[in-house]
Amino acid sequence: MPIQGPIPFPLRKTRKKSVRRIWPILAASALLLGLIAAILTAAFRWGMLVEDTPGAHARWSLVLAGEGGGDADRTAMALQLVRDHRTDTIILSGTPLLEDVWMSSLLAARLPQGPEEKRRIVEIHHNSHSTLEEARTLIPQLRSLGIDTLLLVTSNFHTRRAASIFRQVANGNPVILPVASNCKSFQNGWGDREGAKIWLNEWSKTLWWHLVERWSDKSPIPNATSTLRYPETGKLGSLAPNCPACPATTPCPQAPACPQVKAEKTEHKIDKPKEKAKAPKSEKASKEIKSGKRRN
């Protein structure tokens, strides 16, 4: 029997309302997936990790520690900068392998260098375990040397993160200009197993830097333990004393566009004390001395 009269509780049309609620969620999800896809696409292009300043000139260049495999690609790149007159002095950042055995010294000795290039290399030894620790340790040393602009030489996959870290610590003093050296494994892309490992490892470190380390203490360490070694003399801590007889080397004010002007070499002449001239003896006087007949 049909119900007569008005229905007390009319049926609600909930289908349209449920669809209206789902659309914003779907749009937000699509936007988020698109953003993730864009980031992954840029990351998989490998160039996202690389920052280079081709043609940059600075009087000082710093080669970061951490290059492995014995290729010495970072040190080789710094030497090429010297040969191209893009820099004057190379600072090698070195960590210890054994007691008094430093990776920077081994890599520098492995590459062919002329006498002039050896004079342009300085080593800074330290015990840092990360790029952030390395920056906090080296920045005070760089400032003490009066460096206002620095070419930061490191592997291509490491340039963007290293430049970001050093810029945060240096705070504009000195100005950091990254220079990328060629890492063959990274250049080969996904076709190289080592390159894929490098990409994954570097991205994990980059995310850790931006999410965690970036907000930690980034102030330089004023009393950091570091030692300067000058390979030309093998001495630690200070330059070899200049000879007082020779003029000091005159640096070019527009370096590194112009090479340093060397002082002319001067020969050292040692004046020996003159012997007193003996009076000539006559034959007669010498005969008297021998015979003992000469009187005083």
Secondary structure as the mmCIF struct_conf table of DSSP 4:
data_model
#
loop_
_struct_conf.conf_type_id
_struct_conf.id
_struct_conf.beg_label_comp_id
_struct_conf.beg_label_asym_id
_struct_conf.beg_label_seq_id
_struct_conf.end_label_comp_id
_struct_conf.end_label_asym_id
_struct_conf.end_label_seq_id
HELX_LH_PP_P HELX_LH_PP_P1 PRO A 2 GLN A 4
BEND BEND1 GLY A 5 GLY A 5
BEND BEND2 PRO A 8 PHE A 9
HELX_LH_PP_P HELX_LH_PP_P2 PRO A 10 ARG A 12
HELX_RH_AL_P HELX_RH_AL_P1 THR A 14 PHE A 44
TURN_TY1_P TURN_TY1_P1 ARG A 45 ARG A 45
BEND BEND3 TRP A 46 TRP A 46
HELX_RH_3T_P HELX_RH_3T_P1 GLY A 47 LEU A 49
TURN_TY1_P TURN_TY1_P2 PRO A 54 GLY A 55
BEND BEND4 ARG A 59 ARG A 59
STRN STRN1 TRP A 60 VAL A 63
HELX_LH_PP_P HELX_LH_PP_P3 LEU A 64 LEU A 64
BEND BEND5 ALA A 65 ALA A 65
TURN_TY1_P TURN_TY1_P3 GLY A 69 GLY A 70
HELX_RH_AL_P HELX_RH_AL_P2 ASP A 73 ARG A 83
TURN_TY1_P TURN_TY1_P4 ASP A 84 HIS A 85
BEND BEND6 ARG A 86 ARG A 86
BEND BEND7 ASP A 88 ASP A 88
STRN STRN2 THR A 89 GLY A 94
STRN STRN3 PRO A 96 LEU A 98
TURN_TY1_P TURN_TY1_P5 GLU A 99 ASP A 100
STRN STRN4 VAL A 101 TRP A 102
HELX_RH_AL_P HELX_RH_AL_P3 MET A 103 ARG A 110
BEND BEND8 LEU A 111 LEU A 111
HELX_RH_AL_P HELX_RH_AL_P4 PRO A 115 LYS A 118
TURN_TY1_P TURN_TY1_P6 ARG A 119 ARG A 120
STRN STRN5 ILE A 121 HIS A 125
BEND BEND9 SER A 130 SER A 130
HELX_RH_AL_P HELX_RH_AL_P5 THR A 131 SER A 144
TURN_TY1_P TURN_TY1_P7 LEU A 145 GLY A 146
BEND BEND10 ASP A 148 ASP A 148
STRN STRN6 THR A 149 SER A 155
HELX_RH_3T_P HELX_RH_3T_P2 ASN A 156 HIS A 158
HELX_RH_AL_P HELX_RH_AL_P6 THR A 159 ALA A 170
TURN_TY1_P TURN_TY1_P8 ASN A 171 GLY A 172
BEND BEND11 ASN A 173 PRO A 174
STRN STRN7 VAL A 175 SER A 181
HELX_LH_PP_P HELX_LH_PP_P4 ASN A 182 ASN A 182
HELX_RH_AL_P HELX_RH_AL_P7 LYS A 184 GLN A 187
TURN_TY1_P TURN_TY1_P9 ASN A 188 ASN A 188
HELX_RH_3T_P HELX_RH_3T_P3 GLY A 189 GLY A 191
BEND BEND12 ASP A 192 ASP A 192
HELX_RH_AL_P HELX_RH_AL_P8 ARG A 193 LEU A 211
TURN_TY1_P TURN_TY1_P10 VAL A 212 VAL A 212
HELX_RH_3T_P HELX_RH_3T_P4 GLU A 213 TRP A 215
BEND BEND13 SER A 216 SER A 216
TURN_TY1_P TURN_TY1_P11 PRO A 222 ASN A 223
STRN STRN8 THR A 227 TYR A 230
TURN_TY1_P TURN_TY1_P12 PRO A 231 GLY A 234
STRN STRN9 LYS A 235 LEU A 236
BEND BEND14 GLY A 237 SER A 238
HELX_LH_PP_P HELX_LH_PP_P5 LEU A 239 CYS A 243
TURN_TY1_P TURN_TY1_P13 PRO A 244 ALA A 245
BEND BEND15 CYS A 246 CYS A 246
HELX_LH_PP_P HELX_LH_PP_P6 PRO A 247 THR A 249
STRN STRN10 THR A 250 THR A 250
TURN_TY1_P TURN_TY1_P14 PRO A 253 PRO A 256
BEND BEND16 ALA A 257 CYS A 258
HELX_LH_PP_P HELX_LH_PP_P7 PRO A 259 GLN A 260
STRN STRN11 VAL A 261 VAL A 261
HELX_LH_PP_P HELX_LH_PP_P8 LYS A 262 LYS A 265
HELX_LH_PP_P HELX_LH_PP_P9 LYS A 272 SER A 282
HELX_RH_AL_P HELX_RH_AL_P9 GLU A 283 SER A 291
TURN_TY1_P TURN_TY1_P15 GLY A 292 GLY A 292
#
